[in-house]
Amino acid sequence: VDTLVQQLQAAAKTPLLIAIDQEGGYVRRLGNGFGLTLNYTPQDLGTINDLNLTRQFATEMAELLAALGINLNLAPVVDLNTNPQNPVIGRIGRSFSADANVVSQHALAFIEAHHQAGVLCTLKHFPGHGDTDLDSHFALPRVEREREGLLSLEIAPFAAAARAGFSAAWRRSRYSARKGVRSWRAAGTTVATASATRCCPTVAACLPPRRPTSPRRPGPRAVS
């Protein structure tokens, strides 16, 4: 892996962001064969609720990524586990907790450990994917909550990270098309392919209100 990353960086005109999904638990691209000794789901960490353990877990992970030249981890998940039957969050332990404060604390510990190793993180999946019942890889989930509920629950961990200065990690975004569903990923947050129906009933969260149309500034181009 590190040889491939070095070759890619050497061939690039500008430094590359090399990204990976390495949340821990069910979602990890690098396993024990890479020397990792710890593997917890975020739900495990939130249930144990020991921030030192979360930092230790994230530090081992981040140091491995840095050694391989991977500089962007598409983690942590800051969705709330408010629907344990959610097929892509609750059922597979990807959320720290149903409590926004617990999620915020563990997410910040995870991020800090990565930053100390020189690895960027994302927060996902804005504006909250925990209280849904569909797999967003194949359908458009709906968050049936009023604006006030979104702010106090789903969006609270994103706000906590912003207050801690994590919003400074934003970089240029890109669009990607996957299975016919568009998603927006940035080095700062991952926007869910979901709809907050009671706030914006006709617009998916991943879609901007307008797209630039100037020939000199074309709109986002979908890539596979």
N, C-alpha and C positions, 0 to 999 in steps of 0.2 A: 504494500500500500504506500509506504513512504517513498519508494523508488518512483512509483507512478506519479505521486503528487509532485515530487521534485522535477520530473520530466515535464509535467504540465506547466508548472511555474516557470521553468526555464524557457518554454516555448511561447509563453504569454508576453504580450507587449506591456501589459499592466498587471500588477499582482492580482491573483485570483482568490476569490472566496471559495474555499473547498468545504462543502457542507455535508452533514450527516444527520440522520435521525438516531440519536443515542439517548433515549429517555431513561433506559433501565427497565428491567422486567420484560414484558412482552415485546416492547419496541426497542430493539437494539440491533445494530448492524455489526457490531464487534462483540464477540463473545469471549468465553474463558480462554479460547485458543490464543488470544492476544495478551494474556497475562492478567486479566482482570480477576480479582479475588472476591469482589462484592457484586451482588446483583439483587437489588430490591426493586419492586414496583414502586411508583410514587405513592400508591395507596398503602403499601407496607410502611413507608417512611412517615406518612402522615398519621398512621395508626400508632406507631411507636412514639412519634412526636418528640424526637430527640434531634435538635438542630445540629448538634455536633456530629451525630451519625450521618445526617444528610450532607454536611460539609465534607466529611471523610469520604463518603460514597462519591460525591461529585468531584472531589479533588482527584481521586484515583482515575476517574473517567476522563477528566479534563487533561490531566498530565499525559495520558495515553494518546488522546487526540492531538495534543500539541507535538508529541514525539513523532507522530505520523504525518505532521504537516497539515492536519485538518483544523481549520481556524474558525469554523462556524458550526455550532451544534443547534439543530432545530428542536430545541427543548429549553426550558421545561414546559410541560402542560400546566396551565393555570385555570383550566375549566373546573367548575365545582361538581362534585359527585352528588348532584341533587336528583339524578335519576339512575339508580344502581343498575337498571336494566338497559341503559344506553349501550348499544352493541359495540361502539368503538371507543368508549371512555369507561363507563362504570363496570361493565362486565369483565374488562381485561385490566383493571387496576391502574388506569393511566392518570387518575386524579388523586391529589394528595388528600382531599377531604371535601366534605360538604360545607365546611366552615370557611368563609372567605379569609379570615385572619390566619388560620392554619395554612391555607394555600399560599397566602402572601409571604408568610415567614419562611416557609420551606423553599419557595421559589427564589426568594432573595438569597438564601444561603447557597442554593444551587448555582445561581448566577455569579455570586461573589467568588466562589471556588473556581469557576471557569475563567473569570476575568483575571484572577491571580495567575493562572496558567497561560494567559494570553489568548484565550479562546472566546469568541463572541457567542452569545445565546440569542434565542428568540423566545417570545412568549406566545403561546398558542392555546386556544384558537379564538381570536376576537370575533364577535363580542360575547363569546361564551358558547360552548358546545356540549356542556354537561347535561343540561336539562332538555335533551332532545331524545328522540327514539328511532332515528333513522341513521343509516350509514352515509355520511356526506360524500363518500367516494362514488356513490351511485344515485343519490337523491338529494333534494334540498330540504334539510331539516328546518323546523320552525321553532323559535324560542317564543313561547306564548306568555310574555310577561310585560307589564307596563314599564314605562321609562324609569320610574322611581325604583322598581324592583331590579331592573338591569343595573342601575348605578350602584345600588347597595349590595348586590350579590355578584352577578357575572362580571361586571366591569371593575369591581373593587380591587382584585389583584393586579389588574393592568394599571389602575390609578396608583396603587401602592408602589409599583415599580417605577412609575414616572416620577413620583415624589422622591424616590431614592436616587434619581438621576439616570435611571436606565433608559429613558427616552432618548438620551444622547447617542444611543447605539444605532439609530436609524441610518440607513444607507439607501442608495438608489434601489428601487424595486424592480421586479420583472414579473411579467405575467406568464402563466403556463396553462396549457389546456391538457386535461387529463380525463379520459373517458367522457369527453363532451362537457365537462364541468370546469369552469374557470376558477382559478384561485390566485390570490395575491400574496406573495411572500417577500418579506424584507428582512434585513439583518437587524431586527429589533422586535418585530412581532409577526405572527402568521395570522392572516385574516381567514376566518372560517368561511366555507361555502355554506352559509346558513342565513336565515332570514329572521330578524326580530320583527315579527308581524305586527305587533301593536304599536311599534314606533315607525317603521317604514314598511308597510304591508306589501309593497310591490317590488322591492329592491333587495337583492341578496347583499349581505354585508361586504362581500368581496368585490362588489362592483362600484366604481366611483360614480358620482352624479353626472360628470361630463368627461368626455375624452377629447384631448386636443386634436384638432383637425388641420392645422397649418401644414403645408407641404414640408416646411423646414422642421416642424416638430410633430411628426406623425403620431397617431395614437398607438397604444400598446399593441404589440404583435404577439399573437398566440404561438407558442412553440411547444413541441411535444417532448 
